[in-house]
Amino acid sequence: MSDFVEQCRREWQRLGVPDPLAEEMAADLTSDLADAESEGVSAEEFLGSTVFDPRSFAASWAAERGVIPDPTSRGNARRRPLVLAAFTTIAAIALIGAALLLLTGNPKVTLKTSGLPAHLSSPPAGSVVPPGPGGQVLIGRNLSAPVEWILLLFAIVALGFAAWLWSKWGRSRPTVAPA
């Protein structure tokens, strides 16, 4: 059984369990196995099917003691950065797009009139609106600017939220010792 305990020690070291705690767990395991053997209980009866898989036994025991995160929760932890990276990318693209649209002033909406309809008042005195081609009056205005400003504000807030999520994710990652 000392081989089983040694394999557990290696797994605890790989998982980043502190050495004093790993030694305590190994001593407990050795003691429990010796007690079981003295009572006539085989290791397979005592440990169940985990006697054939010391790595999973060591990982589950360390997780139960709260030394490492639960192995079943690691699947979501691996997927989380992908979702967070996608969210951050979309927010960055929105920020860049809104900034470019605001800087270039596009698209502009142009109103073409050949004369002023009755329901529109004439321009204020002293203002000169030069006629365009064919005697038309061209009035250009960037009507999409409010939407661009809203998109820019939304993108800034989204990037701030993404930065906050990245900082929380960085603090909640399990510590892993080099293999």
TORKOL-4160 file (C-alpha; in steps of 0.2 Angstrom, whole numbers, padded with zeros to 4 digits, m for minus):
179
<pt num="1" X="0000" Y="0000" Z="0000"/>
<pt num="2" X="0015" Y="0012" Z="0001"/>
<pt num="3" X="0015" Y="0013" Z="m0018"/>
<pt num="4" X="m0004" Y="0019" Z="m0017"/>
<pt num="5" X="0001" Y="0032" Z="m0004"/>
<pt num="6" X="0016" Y="0038" Z="m0014"/>
<pt num="7" X="0005" Y="0040" Z="m0030"/>
<pt num="8" X="m0007" Y="0050" Z="m0019"/>
<pt num="9" X="0008" Y="0061" Z="m0013"/>
<pt num="10" X="0014" Y="0064" Z="m0031"/>
<pt num="11" X="m0004" Y="0069" Z="m0036"/>
<pt num="12" X="m0006" Y="0081" Z="m0021"/>
<pt num="13" X="0011" Y="0089" Z="m0026"/>
<pt num="14" X="0005" Y="0091" Z="m0044"/>
<pt num="15" X="m0012" Y="0099" Z="m0038"/>
<pt num="16" X="m0002" Y="0111" Z="m0028"/>
<pt num="17" X="m0007" Y="0105" Z="m0011"/>
<pt num="18" X="0005" Y="0113" Z="0002"/>
<pt num="19" X="0019" Y="0100" Z="0008"/>
<pt num="20" X="0014" Y="0100" Z="0026"/>
<pt num="21" X="m0004" Y="0097" Z="0022"/>
<pt num="22" X="0001" Y="0083" Z="0010"/>
<pt num="23" X="0012" Y="0075" Z="0022"/>
<pt num="24" X="m0002" Y="0075" Z="0035"/>
<pt num="25" X="m0014" Y="0068" Z="0023"/>
<pt num="26" X="m0002" Y="0054" Z="0018"/>
<pt num="27" X="0001" Y="0050" Z="0036"/>
<pt num="28" X="m0018" Y="0049" Z="0039"/>
<pt num="29" X="m0020" Y="0038" Z="0024"/>
<pt num="30" X="m0006" Y="0027" Z="0029"/>
<pt num="31" X="m0013" Y="0025" Z="0047"/>
<pt num="32" X="m0031" Y="0022" Z="0041"/>
<pt num="33" X="m0024" Y="0008" Z="0029"/>
<pt num="34" X="m0014" Y="0000" Z="0043"/>
<pt num="35" X="m0029" Y="0000" Z="0054"/>
<pt num="36" X="m0040" Y="m0007" Z="0041"/>
<pt num="37" X="m0027" Y="m0021" Z="0037"/>
<pt num="38" X="m0025" Y="m0025" Z="0056"/>
<pt num="39" X="m0044" Y="m0027" Z="0057"/>
<pt num="40" X="m0043" Y="m0039" Z="0042"/>
<pt num="41" X="m0051" Y="m0027" Z="0030"/>
<pt num="42" X="m0043" Y="m0027" Z="0012"/>
<pt num="43" X="m0038" Y="m0010" Z="0004"/>
<pt num="44" X="m0051" Y="m0013" Z="m0009"/>
<pt num="45" X="m0064" Y="m0015" Z="0004"/>
<pt num="46" X="m0058" Y="0000" Z="0013"/>
<pt num="47" X="m0055" Y="0012" Z="m0002"/>
<pt num="48" X="m0068" Y="0004" Z="m0014"/>
<pt num="49" X="m0064" Y="0006" Z="m0033"/>
<pt num="50" X="m0053" Y="0020" Z="m0030"/>
<pt num="51" X="m0039" Y="0008" Z="m0024"/>
<pt num="52" X="m0036" Y="0006" Z="m0043"/>
<pt num="53" X="m0035" Y="0025" Z="m0046"/>
<pt num="54" X="m0024" Y="0034" Z="m0033"/>
<pt num="55" X="m0024" Y="0050" Z="m0043"/>
<pt num="56" X="m0043" Y="0053" Z="m0043"/>
<pt num="57" X="m0044" Y="0047" Z="m0024"/>
<pt num="58" X="m0030" Y="0060" Z="m0020"/>
<pt num="59" X="m0039" Y="0074" Z="m0030"/>
<pt num="60" X="m0056" Y="0070" Z="m0022"/>
<pt num="61" X="m0049" Y="0069" Z="m0005"/>
<pt num="62" X="m0040" Y="0086" Z="m0007"/>
<pt num="63" X="m0056" Y="0094" Z="m0014"/>
<pt num="64" X="m0066" Y="0087" Z="0001"/>
<pt num="65" X="m0054" Y="0095" Z="0013"/>
<pt num="66" X="m0055" Y="0111" Z="0003"/>
<pt num="67" X="m0037" Y="0112" Z="m0002"/>
<pt num="68" X="m0041" Y="0112" Z="m0020"/>
<pt num="69" X="m0057" Y="0117" Z="m0030"/>
<pt num="70" X="m0069" Y="0103" Z="m0033"/>
<pt num="71" X="m0064" Y="0093" Z="m0049"/>
<pt num="72" X="m0082" Y="0093" Z="m0056"/>
<pt num="73" X="m0082" Y="0112" Z="m0056"/>
<pt num="74" X="m0066" Y="0113" Z="m0067"/>
<pt num="75" X="m0076" Y="0111" Z="m0083"/>
<pt num="76" X="m0085" Y="0127" Z="m0081"/>
<pt num="77" X="m0069" Y="0136" Z="m0076"/>
<pt num="78" X="m0061" Y="0131" Z="m0093"/>
<pt num="79" X="m0076" Y="0137" Z="m0103"/>
<pt num="80" X="m0078" Y="0153" Z="m0093"/>
<pt num="81" X="m0062" Y="0162" Z="m0101"/>
<pt num="82" X="m0069" Y="0159" Z="m0118"/>
<pt num="83" X="m0085" Y="0167" Z="m0115"/>
<pt num="84" X="m0077" Y="0181" Z="m0106"/>
<pt num="85" X="m0065" Y="0183" Z="m0120"/>
<pt num="86" X="m0079" Y="0184" Z="m0133"/>
<pt num="87" X="m0088" Y="0197" Z="m0123"/>
<pt num="88" X="m0073" Y="0207" Z="m0121"/>
<pt num="89" X="m0069" Y="0206" Z="m0140"/>
<pt num="90" X="m0087" Y="0211" Z="m0145"/>
<pt num="91" X="m0086" Y="0226" Z="m0133"/>
<pt num="92" X="m0070" Y="0231" Z="m0140"/>
<pt num="93" X="m0076" Y="0230" Z="m0158"/>
<pt num="94" X="m0091" Y="0241" Z="m0153"/>
<pt num="95" X="m0080" Y="0254" Z="m0145"/>
<pt num="96" X="m0069" Y="0255" Z="m0160"/>
<pt num="97" X="m0083" Y="0256" Z="m0172"/>
<pt num="98" X="m0092" Y="0269" Z="m0163"/>
<pt num="99" X="m0076" Y="0279" Z="m0161"/>
<pt num="100" X="m0073" Y="0278" Z="m0179"/>
<pt num="101" X="m0090" Y="0283" Z="m0184"/>
<pt num="102" X="m0089" Y="0298" Z="m0173"/>
<pt num="103" X="m0072" Y="0303" Z="m0179"/>
<pt num="104" X="m0077" Y="0302" Z="m0198"/>
<pt num="105" X="m0094" Y="0309" Z="m0196"/>
<pt num="106" X="m0102" Y="0296" Z="m0207"/>
<pt num="107" X="m0115" Y="0292" Z="m0212"/>
<pt num="108" X="m0122" Y="0309" Z="m0216"/>
<pt num="109" X="m0141" Y="0312" Z="m0220"/>
<pt num="110" X="m0143" Y="0324" Z="m0234"/>
<pt num="111" X="m0160" Y="0333" Z="m0237"/>
<pt num="112" X="m0163" Y="0339" Z="m0254"/>
<pt num="113" X="m0177" Y="0352" Z="m0258"/>
<pt num="114" X="m0180" Y="0362" Z="m0273"/>
<pt num="115" X="m0190" Y="0375" Z="m0264"/>
<pt num="116" X="m0197" Y="0377" Z="m0246"/>
<pt num="117" X="m0214" Y="0368" Z="m0244"/>
<pt num="118" X="m0228" Y="0379" Z="m0236"/>
<pt num="119" X="m0227" Y="0370" Z="m0219"/>
<pt num="120" X="m0208" Y="0375" Z="m0217"/>
<pt num="121" X="m0203" Y="0392" Z="m0213"/>
<pt num="122" X="m0190" Y="0402" Z="m0223"/>
<pt num="123" X="m0173" Y="0402" Z="m0216"/>
<pt num="124" X="m0169" Y="0416" Z="m0203"/>
<pt num="125" X="m0164" Y="0433" Z="m0211"/>
<pt num="126" X="m0146" Y="0434" Z="m0214"/>
<pt num="127" X="m0143" Y="0416" Z="m0216"/>
<pt num="128" X="m0137" Y="0410" Z="m0233"/>
<pt num="129" X="m0140" Y="0393" Z="m0239"/>
<pt num="130" X="m0131" Y="0391" Z="m0256"/>
<pt num="131" X="m0141" Y="0382" Z="m0269"/>
<pt num="132" X="m0134" Y="0365" Z="m0275"/>
<pt num="133" X="m0135" Y="0357" Z="m0292"/>
<pt num="134" X="m0150" Y="0361" Z="m0302"/>
<pt num="135" X="m0155" Y="0375" Z="m0289"/>
<pt num="136" X="m0158" Y="0363" Z="m0275"/>
<pt num="137" X="m0154" Y="0367" Z="m0257"/>
<pt num="138" X="m0143" Y="0354" Z="m0249"/>
<pt num="139" X="m0143" Y="0353" Z="m0230"/>
<pt num="140" X="m0131" Y="0340" Z="m0223"/>
<pt num="141" X="m0132" Y="0334" Z="m0205"/>
<pt num="142" X="m0126" Y="0319" Z="m0196"/>
<pt num="143" X="m0142" Y="0312" Z="m0188"/>
<pt num="144" X="m0134" Y="0296" Z="m0182"/>
<pt num="145" X="m0122" Y="0305" Z="m0170"/>
<pt num="146" X="m0134" Y="0302" Z="m0155"/>
<pt num="147" X="m0134" Y="0283" Z="m0159"/>
<pt num="148" X="m0115" Y="0283" Z="m0160"/>
<pt num="149" X="m0113" Y="0292" Z="m0144"/>
<pt num="150" X="m0125" Y="0279" Z="m0135"/>
<pt num="151" X="m0115" Y="0265" Z="m0143"/>
<pt num="152" X="m0099" Y="0272" Z="m0137"/>
<pt num="153" X="m0105" Y="0274" Z="m0120"/>
<pt num="154" X="m0112" Y="0256" Z="m0120"/>
<pt num="155" X="m0096" Y="0249" Z="m0126"/>
<pt num="156" X="m0086" Y="0259" Z="m0113"/>
<pt num="157" X="m0097" Y="0252" Z="m0099"/>
<pt num="158" X="m0096" Y="0234" Z="m0107"/>
<pt num="159" X="m0077" Y="0235" Z="m0107"/>
<pt num="160" X="m0077" Y="0241" Z="m0089"/>
<pt num="161" X="m0088" Y="0226" Z="m0084"/>
<pt num="162" X="m0077" Y="0214" Z="m0094"/>
<pt num="163" X="m0062" Y="0221" Z="m0084"/>
<pt num="164" X="m0070" Y="0218" Z="m0068"/>
<pt num="165" X="m0075" Y="0200" Z="m0073"/>
<pt num="166" X="m0057" Y="0197" Z="m0078"/>
<pt num="167" X="m0050" Y="0203" Z="m0062"/>
<pt num="168" X="m0063" Y="0192" Z="m0052"/>
<pt num="169" X="m0058" Y="0177" Z="m0063"/>
<pt num="170" X="m0040" Y="0180" Z="m0060"/>
<pt num="171" X="m0042" Y="0179" Z="m0041"/>
<pt num="172" X="m0054" Y="0164" Z="m0042"/>
<pt num="173" X="m0043" Y="0153" Z="m0052"/>
<pt num="174" X="m0036" Y="0137" Z="m0044"/>
<pt num="175" X="m0017" Y="0138" Z="m0040"/>
<pt num="176" X="m0009" Y="0124" Z="m0050"/>
<pt num="177" X="0009" Y="0118" Z="m0046"/>
<pt num="178" X="0020" Y="0115" Z="m0061"/>
<pt num="179" X="0019" Y="0097" Z="m0067"/>
